[in-house]
């Protein structure tokens, strides 16, 4: 009797870190079913595209990747194209008509359904979670503590795509963290659409600061990094932990979105600029070394020159350590799309984005130059072909923040004491520090 040949699968993961975790869970389930995972779609029999539907640019990228997969299906060994994720969740009905080359569409959490579709056997809803296969380097991983969001910000379509908040139970998150630490993960990146709202939907209720207290005790972890904190929900007990917990590093990703009180109210953000400033001051009091990353939106409907000037002055005054800027994109189904006209010309949006980024570059350079001559422990992420290594300080999250370039080859996933020798806007150079 001939043995059944397991198919080769290529999984293309687009979008944010939350999508990456979904891809890792599915990948683990596929490996458990003995599918061969390949990197190149043209070498596969099955292509799975995990889509992002958050912004126009992300949707366009998703469609382009799906069409490319369809072309491989039409002309090669690819037998099935499967699409999952936010874009599929939200626009599945329309996409079925427009992309007939796709064999099936699934949502963000349909791991079991995808495995059932591919294998032809029933798969329990929670089974794949136990087989998560990391797509990050071995030394860091994401812990998605909740799905969905309750906030209803006027510009955001995430609740439409991913639903209302559903926090993972406290015990489940601790179990996941221990499992990752047992696999050699040293840096745990805590993520959710709004991590600071964690636990208020659980029975019994929990909180982010309670979860952090438990995570801080997980053996094997060295760094715990907090992402996507909503300033309106950042509790004083959580702020205090930045000066108390051993493994919670002084870093927080806290999107403020704007600093004009008028626009913050229209955005339904729950705090005015003074409230945001109080949170920032409290964080810096709890730990003077804290690195604060933020995200802002320019070109929101009705944003006047005065509104933008208030935002610019706020960024100039606060001196965020890391900052990302988005131009407003009208999202179907949101309050802003329904009630407001996208009335800021595209060129003005980009001019305002450039102005903020130029300001932030100056701030970055100033802060990086202040580090020259200092000695710090950094995490080594990779070795370069030119005989150097690349790493990160505690101020820097993987993929999105600054890097440190170090002379010589050093073990990936290990910490190294480095003396900083020079700096640019987004990169610091250094060399291994030898104790005298």
C-alpha positions in Angstrom: 0.0 0.0 0.0 1.5 3.4 -1.0 2.0 5.9 1.8 0.1 9.2 1.7 2.4 12.0 0.7 2.0 15.0 2.9 1.8 18.3 1.0 4.3 21.2 1.2 2.8 24.4 2.7 4.0 28.0 2.4 2.5 30.4 4.9 2.8 34.1 4.1 2.1 36.3 7.2 1.2 39.9 6.6 0.5 42.8 9.0 1.1 43.1 12.7 2.6 41.0 15.5 -0.9 39.8 16.5 -1.2 38.3 13.0 2.2 36.8 13.4 1.0 34.9 16.5 -2.0 33.6 14.6 0.3 32.4 11.9 2.6 30.7 14.5 -0.4 28.8 16.0 -1.5 27.5 12.6 2.0 26.6 11.6 2.4 24.5 14.7 -0.9 22.7 13.9 0.4 22.0 10.3 3.7 20.7 11.6 1.8 18.4 14.1 -0.1 17.0 11.1 3.3 16.4 9.4 3.0 18.9 6.6 6.3 20.1 5.2 6.7 23.8 5.7 8.6 25.6 2.9 9.7 29.3 2.6 9.1 29.8 -1.1 5.5 29.7 -2.3 6.6 28.4 -5.7 8.0 25.3 -4.0 4.7 24.5 -2.3 1.5 22.6 -3.0 -0.6 24.8 -0.6 -0.3 28.5 -0.1 -1.8 30.1 3.0 -2.0 33.9 3.1 -2.7 35.5 6.5 -4.0 38.9 5.5 -4.1 42.3 7.1 -7.1 44.6 6.5 -6.3 47.5 8.8 -5.4 50.2 6.2 -5.7 50.7 2.4 -2.1 50.0 1.9 -2.3 46.7 3.9 -5.4 45.6 2.0 -3.7 46.4 -1.3 -0.7 44.3 -0.3 -3.0 41.4 0.7 -4.7 41.4 -2.6 -1.4 41.6 -4.5 0.0 38.6 -2.6 -3.3 36.6 -3.1 -3.2 37.3 -6.9 0.5 36.2 -7.0 -0.5 33.0 -5.2 -3.3 32.5 -7.7 -0.9 32.8 -10.6 1.3 30.1 -9.1 -1.8 27.9 -8.7 -2.6 28.4 -12.4 0.8 27.6 -13.7 2.6 25.3 -11.3 2.4 22.7 -8.5 0.2 24.8 -6.2 -3.1 23.0 -5.7 -4.8 25.1 -3.1 -4.8 28.8 -2.0 -6.2 29.5 1.4 -6.8 33.0 2.8 -7.2 33.9 6.5 -6.9 36.9 8.7 -8.5 40.4 9.2 -9.0 41.2 5.6 -10.7 37.8 5.0 -12.8 38.1 8.1 -14.2 41.5 7.1 -14.5 41.2 3.4 -14.8 37.5 2.8 -18.1 37.7 0.9 -16.8 40.3 -1.6 -13.5 38.6 -1.9 -15.1 35.3 -2.9 -16.6 37.0 -5.9 -13.4 38.9 -6.8 -10.8 36.3 -6.2 -12.2 32.9 -7.5 -8.6 31.5 -7.5 -8.9 31.2 -3.7 -10.2 27.8 -2.5 -11.5 29.0 0.9 -11.5 32.0 3.1 -11.2 31.9 6.9 -11.1 34.4 9.8 -8.4 35.4 12.3 -9.1 32.6 14.8 -10.1 29.7 12.4 -7.0 27.6 12.9 -9.0 24.4 13.6 -11.3 25.0 10.7 -8.3 25.5 8.3 -6.7 22.3 9.6 -10.0 20.5 9.1 -10.3 21.9 5.6 -6.8 20.7 4.6 -6.8 17.3 6.4 -10.5 16.3 6.0 -10.8 15.4 9.7 -12.4 17.1 12.6 -10.1 19.3 14.6 -11.1 20.6 18.0 -11.2 24.4 18.3 -8.4 24.8 20.9 -6.1 21.9 19.8 -3.6 23.9 17.6 -2.7 26.4 20.3 -0.5 23.7 22.0 1.6 23.3 18.9 2.6 26.9 18.2 5.7 27.1 16.1 7.6 30.4 16.4 8.4 32.5 13.3 10.6 34.9 15.4 14.2 34.1 16.3 14.4 31.6 19.2 15.3 34.2 21.8 12.1 36.4 21.7 8.4 35.8 21.2 5.0 37.5 21.4 2.4 36.7 24.1 -1.0 37.8 22.8 -2.9 38.2 26.0 -6.3 39.3 24.5 -8.1 39.4 21.2 -10.4 42.2 19.9 -11.1 45.6 21.4 -13.9 47.4 23.2 -12.7 51.0 22.7 -14.6 52.2 19.7 -12.0 54.8 18.6 -13.6 56.8 15.8 -11.0 56.0 13.2 -10.3 52.3 14.0 -11.9 49.3 12.3 -10.2 46.6 14.5 -13.4 45.9 16.6 -15.3 45.4 13.3 -12.7 42.9 12.1 -11.6 41.2 15.4 -14.6 41.7 17.5 -14.9 42.9 21.1 -12.2 42.2 23.7 -11.8 38.6 24.8 -9.0 38.3 27.3 -7.1 35.0 27.6 -7.4 33.6 31.1 -4.7 34.5 33.6 -3.6 30.9 34.0 -3.5 30.4 30.2 -1.1 33.4 29.7 1.2 32.2 32.5 1.2 28.7 31.0 2.1 30.1 27.5 4.9 32.2 29.0 6.4 29.2 30.8 6.2 27.1 27.6 8.0 29.8 25.7 10.6 30.2 28.4 11.2 26.4 28.3 11.8 26.7 24.6 14.6 29.2 25.2 12.7 32.5 24.8 14.4 35.2 26.9 12.4 38.3 25.8 8.6 38.2 26.0 6.7 40.9 24.1 3.2 41.3 25.6 0.7 42.4 23.0 -3.1 42.9 22.6 -5.1 45.5 20.8 -5.3 47.3 24.1 -3.1 45.6 26.6 -4.1 48.0 29.4 -7.7 46.8 29.3 -6.7 43.2 29.9 -8.9 41.2 32.2 -11.9 43.4 32.7 -14.0 40.9 30.7 -12.8 37.8 32.6 -14.7 36.0 35.4 -13.2 36.6 37.9 -11.9 39.9 36.7 -8.1 40.4 36.4 -5.8 43.2 35.5 -2.6 43.8 33.5 -0.7 44.6 36.6 -1.8 41.3 38.2 -0.7 39.4 35.0 2.7 41.2 35.0 3.3 40.2 38.6 2.9 36.6 37.6 4.9 36.8 34.4 7.8 38.5 36.4 8.2 35.2 38.3 8.5 32.9 35.2 11.9 31.3 35.3 14.0 31.7 32.1 12.6 35.0 31.0 15.0 38.0 31.2 13.0 40.8 29.6 9.3 41.5 29.5 8.3 44.2 27.1 4.8 45.9 27.0 3.1 47.0 23.8 -0.1 48.8 22.8 -1.0 50.4 26.1 -4.0 52.8 25.9 -3.1 55.9 27.9 -6.7 56.3 29.2 -6.6 52.8 30.7 -3.0 52.8 32.0 -3.6 52.1 35.7 -1.4 53.7 38.4 -0.6 50.2 39.7 0.8 49.2 36.3 2.8 52.4 36.1 4.3 51.7 39.5 5.5 48.2 38.4 8.0 49.8 36.0 9.9 50.7 39.1 9.2 47.5 41.0 9.4 44.3 38.8 12.7 42.7 38.0 12.0 41.5 34.5 9.6 44.2 33.2 12.0 46.4 31.3 11.5 50.2 31.2 9.8 50.3 27.8 6.2 51.0 26.9 4.5 51.3 23.6 1.7 53.8 24.3 -0.1 55.2 21.2 -1.4 58.7 22.0 -2.8 59.3 18.4 -2.9 63.1 18.8 -2.4 66.0 21.2 -5.1 68.5 20.2 -7.9 68.3 22.8 -10.5 68.9 20.1 -9.3 66.0 17.9 -8.7 63.7 20.9 -12.4 64.2 21.8 -13.5 63.5 18.2 -11.3 60.4 18.1 -13.0 59.2 21.2 -9.7 58.6 23.0 -11.0 59.2 26.6 -8.2 61.6 27.6 -7.2 65.1 26.8 -3.6 66.2 26.2 -3.1 67.1 29.9 -4.3 63.6 30.9 -1.8 62.1 28.5 1.0 64.2 29.8 0.2 63.1 33.4 0.6 59.5 32.3 3.9 60.3 30.8 5.1 62.2 33.8 4.0 59.3 36.1 5.9 56.8 34.0 9.0 58.8 34.1 8.7 59.2 37.9 8.2 55.5 38.3 11.4 54.8 36.3 13.5 57.7 35.0 15.1 55.4 32.4 11.8 54.4 30.8 11.7 54.5 27.0 8.3 55.6 25.7 7.2 54.7 22.1 4.1 56.2 20.6 2.1 56.4 17.4 0.2 59.4 16.1 -2.2 60.1 13.2 -2.0 63.2 11.1 -4.6 64.4 8.6 -7.6 63.3 10.7 -10.8 64.9 9.4 -11.0 68.6 10.3 -7.3 68.8 11.5 -6.5 72.5 11.3 -3.1 74.1 11.2 -3.7 75.0 14.9 -4.4 71.3 15.8 -1.3 70.2 14.0 0.8 72.9 15.7 -0.5 71.6 19.1 0.6 68.1 18.2 4.0 69.3 16.9 4.6 71.3 20.1 3.6 68.3 22.3 6.0 66.0 20.5 8.8 68.6 20.7 8.2 69.1 24.4 7.7 65.5 25.6 10.6 64.1 23.5 9.3 60.5 23.0 12.0 57.9 22.7 10.4 56.2 19.7 7.6 57.5 17.5 5.7 56.3 14.4 3.4 58.5 12.3 0.4 57.4 10.2 -1.6 59.5 7.7 -5.4 59.2 8.3 -7.1 56.5 6.3 -10.9 56.4 6.1 -12.0 53.0 7.3 -15.4 51.7 6.2 -17.8 51.2 9.1 -16.1 53.5 11.6 -17.7 56.5 13.2 -15.3 58.9 11.4 -16.1 57.4 8.0 -19.8 57.7 8.8 -19.9 61.1 10.4 -17.0 63.1 9.0 -15.6 64.0 5.6 -12.0 62.9 4.8 -11.2 66.6 4.0 -7.5 67.0 4.4 -5.7 66.9 1.1 -3.2 64.0 0.6 -0.2 66.3 0.2 -0.9 68.1 3.4 -1.2 64.8 5.2 2.2 63.8 3.9 3.7 67.2 4.6 2.6 67.0 8.3 3.9 63.4 8.6 7.3 64.5 7.2 7.4 67.5 9.6 6.8 65.2 12.6 9.3 62.6 11.4 12.0 65.3 10.9 11.4 66.6 14.4 11.6 63.0 15.8 14.8 62.4 13.9 16.4 65.3 15.7 15.1 64.0 19.1 16.4 60.5 18.2 19.8 61.8 17.3 20.1 63.9 20.5 19.1 60.9 22.7 21.4 58.5 20.9 24.3 60.9 21.1 23.8 61.1 24.9 24.4 57.4 25.1 27.9 57.6 23.5 30.5 56.5 26.1 28.0 54.6 28.2 28.1 50.9 28.8 24.9 48.8 28.6 23.7 45.2 28.3 22.2 44.6 24.9 20.5 41.6 23.3 22.2 40.1 20.2 19.7 39.5 17.4 21.9 38.4 14.5 25.3 38.3 12.9 26.1 40.3 9.8 28.0 39.2 6.7 30.6 42.0 7.3 31.8 40.4 10.5 29.7 42.5 12.9 26.7 41.7 15.0 23.4 43.5 15.4 21.6 43.9 18.7 19.1 46.0 20.7 19.0 48.0 23.9 16.0 47.7 26.3 14.7 50.8 24.5 14.2 48.9 21.3 11.6 46.4 20.2 12.4 44.0 17.4 11.8 45.2 13.8 10.4 48.6 14.6 13.0 50.4 16.7 16.7 51.3 16.7 19.5 48.9 16.4 23.0 48.6 17.8 25.9 47.5 15.6 28.8 45.8 17.4 32.3 44.9 16.2 32.8 41.2 15.9 30.6 38.1 15.9 28.8 37.3 19.1 26.3 34.6 20.1 22.8 35.3 18.9 20.2 35.3 21.7 22.7 36.2 24.3 23.3 39.4 26.3 26.5 41.3 25.8 28.0 44.3 27.6 28.7 47.0 25.1 30.3 50.4 25.2 28.7 52.8 22.7 31.1 54.6 20.5 29.0 56.6 18.0 25.4 57.3 17.0 23.1 58.3 14.2 19.3 58.9 14.2 18.4 55.2 14.2 21.6 53.3 14.9 24.3 53.2 17.6 27.6 51.5 17.1 29.6 50.0 19.9 32.2 47.4 20.9 32.3 44.6 23.5 33.1 46.1 26.9 36.0 44.5 28.8 35.9 44.9 32.5 39.1 46.5 33.9 
